[in-house]
Amino acid sequence: MARRVSKKAIAVPEPGTPSPEPPLADDDFVSGLRRELSRTQAVAGARTGEDLTHRAELNRRLLQDLWEVHNQFEEVSVHLTIDPSQTLFATFAEYPTKWTFKENFDFGSVKTIELADRAQGWGGFMMRFWYYRTPEGTSRLRGIFEWCDGESYHRYSGWMRMMSQAVLFDAAEDDVDVRELHRVLKDVVVQWYSAHLERSPEAFVAHLKEKYPKGASYAKESYR
């Protein structure tokens, strides 16, 4: 007797059900993206092994210089704060003038150093140095001074501070001229200090605008 061959039931779609569409042809986006991400990962991995000895020395110099500026301002009762905090990079025998660098602090890992003005009415005045990398892969050190150019009220965001910057210094990390850096620091710090003694920032801001290239301008929340 002939064997009966069973046939699998064929699923019939419900009326009105659209036919499944075939997957889109690969337009090389996925494979291209995968290649780019792999390349980016390789570059990032290579950077983690870079020698940061030179950067560590630059940061030690900057932290020492800016902490001295902090102490000079404190003598005329003007309070500044430094970031990274002095409690991280310094050990004090007699606060704030007698101190040494902590041996276990990783100076090479510091990417940004800031000295901010905390005196009443001087909110937003700040000196900042940071490292950045150009599209060509060159590491550079930039220094700016930032200040508040006033406040304005915005219907949907409330009171906003209008911030401006002057570019004080910008050089390839490997080519930083410490003497030039000190020249700029002395010029700006003397003007900043004088502005506090005169209890007015107008002449200081005019000096920054006249002598140094204009940096970024932006608005940030006022926190009134």
ROLOFI-512257 format. One record per residue (C-alpha): chain; x, z, y. Coordinates in pm, whole numbers. Example, Ala and Ser with C-alpha at 12.3 -4.5 7.8 and 13.67 -1.06 7.14 Angstrom:
BEGIN
["A"; [1230; 780; -450]]
["A"; [1367; 714; -106]]
//
This chain:
BEGIN
["A"; [0; 0; 0]]
["A"; [134; -93; 339]]
["A"; [239; 203; 556]]
["A"; [44; 257; 874]]
["A"; [266; 242; 1176]]
["A"; [164; 491; 1446]]
["A"; [173; 366; 1800]]
["A"; [258; 595; 2093]]
["A"; [-12; 620; 2348]]
["A"; [70; 443; 2669]]
["A"; [-4; 652; 2976]]
["A"; [-242; 470; 3203]]
["A"; [-219; 575; 3567]]
["A"; [-529; 698; 3739]]
["A"; [-702; 437; 3951]]
["A"; [-556; 433; 4304]]
["A"; [-224; 592; 4198]]
["A"; [68; 397; 4357]]
["A"; [322; 251; 4122]]
["A"; [654; 444; 4118]]
["A"; [910; 277; 4343]]
["A"; [1257; 198; 4207]]
["A"; [1545; 396; 4368]]
["A"; [1696; 242; 4677]]
["A"; [2012; 44; 4631]]
["A"; [2326; 239; 4720]]
["A"; [2431; 121; 5067]]
["A"; [2768; 302; 5029]]
["A"; [2653; 594; 5244]]
["A"; [2670; 852; 4965]]
["A"; [3002; 735; 4825]]
["A"; [3145; 690; 5175]]
["A"; [3032; 1036; 5279]]
["A"; [3180; 1185; 4964]]
["A"; [3516; 1024; 5043]]
["A"; [3511; 1151; 5403]]
["A"; [3422; 1505; 5300]]
["A"; [3697; 1507; 5040]]
["A"; [3946; 1388; 5303]]
["A"; [3826; 1657; 5548]]
["A"; [3864; 1922; 5279]]
["A"; [4218; 1807; 5204]]
["A"; [4315; 1817; 5573]]
["A"; [4164; 2162; 5616]]
["A"; [4348; 2283; 5308]]
["A"; [4675; 2150; 5445]]
["A"; [4622; 2332; 5776]]
["A"; [4583; 2668; 5607]]
["A"; [4941; 2640; 5494]]
["A"; [5085; 2551; 5835]]
["A"; [5361; 2762; 5985]]
["A"; [5205; 2988; 6250]]
["A"; [5529; 3161; 6348]]
["A"; [5547; 2984; 6685]]
["A"; [5182; 3063; 6760]]
["A"; [5238; 3427; 6670]]
["A"; [5521; 3448; 6925]]
["A"; [5308; 3282; 7193]]
["A"; [5025; 3524; 7124]]
["A"; [5253; 3825; 7141]]
["A"; [5375; 3704; 7480]]
["A"; [5022; 3641; 7609]]
["A"; [4889; 3974; 7486]]
["A"; [5180; 4161; 7640]]
["A"; [5139; 3979; 7973]]
["A"; [4763; 4021; 7992]]
["A"; [4780; 4387; 7893]]
["A"; [5022; 4442; 8182]]
["A"; [4772; 4269; 8413]]
["A"; [4504; 4504; 8277]]
["A"; [4720; 4806; 8361]]
["A"; [4796; 4686; 8715]]
["A"; [4425; 4642; 8786]]
["A"; [4346; 4985; 8639]]
["A"; [4578; 5139; 8899]]
["A"; [4334; 5027; 9172]]
["A"; [4030; 5132; 8963]]
["A"; [3935; 4780; 8857]]
["A"; [3838; 4776; 8491]]
["A"; [3926; 4475; 8276]]
["A"; [3884; 4435; 7900]]
["A"; [4103; 4237; 7664]]
["A"; [4001; 4055; 7348]]
["A"; [4134; 4103; 7084]]
["A"; [4111; 4471; 7163]]
["A"; [4430; 4664; 7234]]
["A"; [4336; 4898; 6950]]
["A"; [4395; 4609; 6710]]
["A"; [4735; 4486; 6825]]
["A"; [4898; 4794; 6985]]
["A"; [4999; 5148; 6896]]
["A"; [5008; 5383; 7195]]
["A"; [5249; 5669; 7250]]
["A"; [5094; 5725; 7592]]
["A"; [4789; 5521; 7687]]
["A"; [4792; 5268; 7847]]
["A"; [5155; 5206; 7946]]
["A"; [5371; 5326; 7655]]
["A"; [5299; 5120; 7350]]
["A"; [5439; 4894; 7078]]
["A"; [5298; 4604; 6879]]
["A"; [5146; 4687; 6542]]
["A"; [5360; 4538; 6267]]
["A"; [5060; 4474; 6040]]
["A"; [4858; 4275; 6295]]
["A"; [4835; 3902; 6219]]
["A"; [4927; 3753; 6558]]
["A"; [4933; 3400; 6419]]
["A"; [4563; 3414; 6329]]
["A"; [4449; 3480; 6688]]
["A"; [4282; 3167; 6827]]
["A"; [4137; 3304; 7153]]
["A"; [4262; 3564; 7402]]
["A"; [4042; 3679; 7691]]
["A"; [4079; 3911; 7989]]
["A"; [3737; 3986; 8135]]
["A"; [3643; 4153; 8463]]
["A"; [3404; 4448; 8415]]
["A"; [3389; 4563; 8777]]
["A"; [3041; 4587; 8927]]
["A"; [2941; 4256; 9081]]
["A"; [3215; 4065; 8900]]
["A"; [3029; 3984; 8581]]
["A"; [3138; 3651; 8433]]
["A"; [3487; 3648; 8589]]
["A"; [3724; 3591; 8301]]
["A"; [4061; 3442; 8207]]
["A"; [4067; 3278; 7864]]
["A"; [4334; 3113; 7651]]
["A"; [4255; 2935; 7326]]
["A"; [4396; 2686; 7077]]
["A"; [4220; 2362; 6997]]
["A"; [4297; 2049; 6803]]
["A"; [4274; 1696; 6943]]
["A"; [4114; 1408; 6748]]
["A"; [4469; 1295; 6669]]
["A"; [4541; 1633; 6506]]
["A"; [4766; 1782; 6776]]
["A"; [4725; 2156; 6837]]
["A"; [4709; 2249; 7207]]
["A"; [4686; 2568; 7412]]
["A"; [4442; 2569; 7705]]
["A"; [4395; 2835; 7971]]
["A"; [4097; 2854; 8206]]
["A"; [3951; 3091; 8461]]
["A"; [3574; 3120; 8452]]
["A"; [3341; 3268; 8713]]
["A"; [2975; 3298; 8802]]
["A"; [2860; 3062; 9079]]
["A"; [2530; 3245; 9126]]
["A"; [2201; 3279; 8942]]
["A"; [1882; 3077; 8934]]
["A"; [1542; 3129; 8777]]
["A"; [1414; 2885; 8516]]
["A"; [1050; 2875; 8420]]
["A"; [1103; 2876; 8044]]
["A"; [1437; 3054; 8008]]
["A"; [1424; 3313; 8288]]
["A"; [1724; 3409; 8500]]
["A"; [2039; 3211; 8420]]
["A"; [2396; 3248; 8540]]
["A"; [2559; 2927; 8658]]
["A"; [2914; 2932; 8521]]
["A"; [3212; 2727; 8643]]
["A"; [3569; 2690; 8518]]
["A"; [3909; 2592; 8652]]
["A"; [4168; 2460; 8405]]
["A"; [4485; 2662; 8460]]
["A"; [4701; 2536; 8177]]
["A"; [4690; 2280; 7897]]
["A"; [4986; 2183; 7679]]
["A"; [5075; 2096; 7322]]
["A"; [5127; 2420; 7131]]
["A"; [5481; 2323; 7032]]
["A"; [5572; 2234; 7393]]
["A"; [5438; 2536; 7583]]
["A"; [5671; 2618; 7873]]
["A"; [5650; 2997; 7909]]
["A"; [5801; 2979; 8259]]
["A"; [5526; 2741; 8372]]
["A"; [5268; 2961; 8204]]
["A"; [5402; 3264; 8390]]
["A"; [5400; 3074; 8719]]
["A"; [5030; 2997; 8679]]
["A"; [4950; 3350; 8565]]
["A"; [5124; 3503; 8865]]
["A"; [4942; 3275; 9108]]
["A"; [4596; 3343; 8963]]
["A"; [4644; 3715; 8905]]
["A"; [4768; 3778; 9261]]
["A"; [4462; 3598; 9403]]
["A"; [4229; 3783; 9166]]
["A"; [4385; 4118; 9255]]
["A"; [4368; 4041; 9628]]
["A"; [4000; 3947; 9597]]
["A"; [3925; 4290; 9451]]
["A"; [4114; 4465; 9730]]
["A"; [3909; 4266; 9982]]
["A"; [3592; 4326; 9778]]
["A"; [3500; 3959; 9796]]
["A"; [3553; 3675; 9544]]
["A"; [3490; 3385; 9787]]
["A"; [3854; 3317; 9884]]
["A"; [3963; 3350; 9520]]
["A"; [3702; 3100; 9399]]
["A"; [3798; 2860; 9680]]
["A"; [4162; 2887; 9571]]
["A"; [4073; 2806; 9209]]
["A"; [3863; 2506; 9313]]
["A"; [4132; 2370; 9544]]
["A"; [4442; 2420; 9327]]
["A"; [4328; 2362; 8969]]
["A"; [4131; 2086; 8790]]
["A"; [3761; 2147; 8740]]
["A"; [3661; 2256; 8392]]
["A"; [3322; 2290; 8227]]
["A"; [3007; 2403; 8407]]
["A"; [2714; 2550; 8216]]
["A"; [2427; 2799; 8238]]
["A"; [2395; 3113; 8030]]
["A"; [2139; 3392; 8009]]
["A"; [2170; 3654; 8281]]
["A"; [2039; 3958; 8085]]
["A"; [1880; 4111; 8393]]
//
